[in-house]
Each structure stands twice: as structure tokens, then as C-alpha cells.
Amino acid sequence: MRLLDLFCGAGGAAMGYHRGGFEVVGVDIKPQPHYPFEFIQADALEFVSEHGAEFDVIHASPPCQRYSHCTPAAYREGHPDLIAATRALLEDTGKPFVIENVAGARYLLREPLMLCGTMFGLRVWRHRYFEIWPRLEFFKRLQCQHTEPPVPVYGHTGAGTNRNRERARGRSNSVADWRAAMDIDWMTAAELAQAIPPAYTKWIAGAQYWEAT
């Protein structure tokens, strides 16, 4: 099955879908030199409007800065709010789709499924929410396992909230550690800060859901 990966970034989600058996094409308005699959530089919303129906499944990760707790409240309004616009265009294609975003956007997503690195044996606490359409009932709910301090992956050493710095105190905090914690070996620190671990979308890709839609 061919999957269109919108707002693709450096390809964390894409790698998971690939490992789950999908052929992936990524689209992002910015150059993504480390994206590991076919890449098209274009406006994601314009591209899906013109070509979305050519794919079997569509994944979209609209920019999260407006909803992220890491963005200072005074600056959030300056970032785009694209979840509703993205959903409308995805619905127009008539294809199954996934919309992914951060915890701060969960109330904008419809019956979202939350995934965390600890659900897959990873050493990162990165909660991401997935609106999956249609027939979400095919997906079981997993539970976090926050029993060990996480490896902090925030884009630069020492960043993150005070709470997460305390949880990670004494843990190594190199880019190599971030890559290992997320099972991503091809990204820079800045790219890791924006990525989701491939394990999330590999798990989604492996559900019987896709054959039933």
C-alpha cells in the first residue's frame, strides 16, 4: 500500500510505516535532506488537495508549535493552526488517514490514540496523539511504563522542562543517546527534537485495520 506522509520532517513516522510494509512518499515545504524515502518539496495542503486520492493511506503531522507546551504561551498564536484544515482536505480524499500531534493538541483531535515510547521498550517519554479514521475500534489501548527515568530528547543538551530534567538527572544526554532512545540513527539533534519514534507508526501500520478499510 502507498502512504502519503504530509509535513514529513526527517521521517520518523515514515520509517515506522515502511517497517510496517508501506511504500512511503514524503511531502514537506522545507528541504529534508535526511528523509529516507521518496521526498517531494511542496506545500503539504496543496499537494494533498491535488494528489491525495492517488494514495491508499495518508499520514499528516501538522506543525505542533502552536499546541506544544515547549512553546512559550506568548508566542503560540504566531504559529499556524492547521489541524482542522488538514482534516478537511484528508476527508475530501475519501482515503483512510492518520493525524498526529502533541499532547496540547489532543482536544482538537477526534478520539485520539495516545502512544508513548515506553509502550515499545524505548527510553523516551514522548506522548503523541493519533486521530485515526475510520474505525478506531481496531486499535487496542496500550499503557505507559514510566518506571525508569527517560533519556531527554529536546533538541539541545539541558533543554526541556524542570520536571523532565529532574527525571533525567544523571543520565547521559548525547545525541547518540537520543538516537538510541528513539531508535533513529539518521537524524540530527534538531530533527530528533521534532520526530516521533518509528515504533509508534510501525505499530499502527501493523494493525489489521488497514486491510479492513
C-alpha positions in Angstrom: 0.0 0.0 0.0 1.2 3.5 -0.8 1.2 6.0 2.1 1.5 9.8 1.7 3.4 11.3 4.6 2.5 15.0 4.9 4.5 17.5 6.9 7.0 14.7 6.9 10.1 16.3 8.6 13.1 13.9 8.7 11.0 10.8 8.5 10.4 9.2 12.0 6.8 8.4 11.2 7.8 7.4 7.6 10.3 4.8 8.8 7.7 3.2 11.1 5.2 2.8 8.2 8.0 1.5 6.0 8.9 -1.1 8.6 5.2 -2.0 8.7 5.1 -2.7 5.0 4.0 0.6 3.4 5.6 2.3 0.4 6.1 5.9 1.6 6.3 9.3 -0.1 7.0 12.3 2.0 6.0 15.9 1.5 7.3 19.0 3.3 7.5 22.7 2.5 11.1 22.7 3.8 14.0 20.7 2.3 14.5 17.4 4.2 17.9 16.1 3.1 17.8 13.2 5.6 14.4 11.9 4.7 15.0 8.2 4.0 12.4 7.7 1.2 11.0 9.5 -1.8 10.6 13.1 -1.0 8.7 16.0 -2.6 9.3 19.6 -1.5 5.8 21.2 -1.7 3.1 22.8 0.4 1.5 19.8 2.2 -2.1 21.0 1.9 -1.8 22.0 -1.7 -0.2 18.6 -2.5 -2.9 16.5 -0.8 -5.6 18.5 -2.4 -4.2 17.7 -5.8 -2.7 14.2 -5.3 -4.1 12.7 -2.1 -6.5 10.4 -3.8 -3.6 8.7 -5.6 -2.5 7.1 -2.3 -4.0 4.3 -0.2 -3.4 5.9 3.2 -2.4 9.4 4.3 -0.5 10.4 7.4 -0.3 14.0 8.5 1.7 15.7 11.2 0.8 19.4 11.1 3.2 21.8 12.8 2.9 21.4 16.5 4.4 24.6 17.9 1.1 26.3 18.4 -0.1 23.5 20.7 3.2 22.5 22.3 3.9 23.2 26.0 7.5 23.8 25.0 6.4 26.9 23.1 6.1 30.0 25.4 2.4 30.9 25.7 3.1 34.4 24.3 4.4 33.0 21.0 1.9 30.3 20.3 -0.5 32.5 18.4 2.2 33.2 15.9 2.3 29.6 14.8 -0.2 28.1 12.3 -3.3 26.2 13.4 -3.6 23.6 10.7 -5.3 20.6 12.2 -8.9 21.4 11.1 -7.8 22.5 7.6 -5.7 19.3 7.3 -8.6 17.1 8.3 -11.0 18.7 5.9 -8.7 18.0 3.0 -8.0 14.5 4.1 -11.7 13.8 4.4 -12.1 15.1 0.8 -9.8 12.4 -0.5 -12.0 9.6 0.8 -8.9 7.7 2.0 -8.1 6.4 5.4 -5.9 8.8 7.3 -3.9 9.5 10.5 -3.4 12.9 12.0 -0.6 13.1 14.6 0.2 15.8 17.1 1.4 16.7 20.6 -0.5 16.4 23.9 -1.5 20.1 23.7 -3.5 19.4 20.6 -5.3 16.3 21.8 -8.6 18.2 22.3 -8.6 19.2 18.7 -8.3 15.5 17.6 -11.2 13.1 17.3 -10.9 10.2 19.8 -7.1 10.2 19.6 -5.0 7.3 20.5 -2.0 8.2 22.7 1.3 6.4 22.2 4.5 6.7 24.3 8.0 5.4 23.8 7.8 3.3 27.0 4.9 1.2 25.4 7.5 -0.1 23.0 10.5 -0.6 25.3 12.1 2.8 24.3 13.8 5.1 26.8 11.9 8.2 25.9 8.7 9.6 27.3 7.2 11.3 24.2 3.5 11.3 24.2 1.9 11.7 20.8 -1.8 11.6 19.9 -3.2 10.0 16.7 -6.6 10.6 15.2 -7.2 7.5 13.0 -10.1 7.5 10.6 -12.2 5.4 10.2 -12.9 2.6 12.6 -10.6 3.3 15.5 -12.0 0.3 17.4 -9.5 -1.9 15.7 -6.8 -0.4 17.9 -6.2 -1.6 21.5 -5.1 0.9 24.1 -1.6 0.5 25.4 -0.3 1.6 28.8 2.8 3.8 29.6 5.5 2.2 31.6 7.1 5.2 33.4 9.2 3.2 35.7 12.7 4.4 34.7 14.0 8.0 34.1 13.8 8.9 30.4 16.6 10.0 28.1 15.7 13.6 27.5 15.4 14.4 23.7 14.7 18.1 23.5 16.9 19.3 20.7 19.9 20.5 22.7 21.6 19.4 25.9 19.9 20.7 29.1 16.7 21.7 27.4 13.2 20.7 28.5 11.1 21.3 31.5 12.5 21.3 35.0 10.4 18.2 35.8 11.9 16.3 32.9 15.4 17.5 33.7 15.0 16.2 37.3 13.7 12.8 36.0 16.7 12.5 33.6 19.3 13.7 36.2 22.4 11.6 36.0 21.5 10.1 32.6 23.8 10.6 29.6 22.5 13.2 27.3 24.4 13.0 24.0 22.9 12.9 20.5 24.0 9.3 20.3 21.9 8.6 23.4 18.9 10.4 21.9 19.2 8.4 18.7 19.3 5.1 20.7 16.4 6.1 22.9 14.2 6.8 19.9 15.6 4.0 17.6 16.5 6.7 15.0 20.1 6.7 13.7 19.9 9.1 10.8 18.7 12.4 12.3 20.4 15.5 13.7 19.6 16.8 17.2 17.2 19.4 15.9 15.4 16.7 13.8 15.2 14.4 16.7 13.5 17.1 18.7 10.6 17.2 16.2 10.4 13.5 15.4 8.3 10.6 16.7 9.9 7.2 17.2 9.3 4.8 14.2 7.9 2.2 16.7 4.7 4.3 17.0 3.8 4.1 13.4 5.1 0.6 12.9 2.6 -0.5 15.5 -0.2 1.5 13.8 0.8 0.1 10.4 0.7 -3.5 11.7 -2.9 -3.4 12.8 -5.5 -5.4 10.9 -7.3 -2.2 10.5 -5.8 -1.3 7.1 -6.9 -4.5 5.4 -10.4 -3.9 6.7 -10.8 -0.3 5.4 
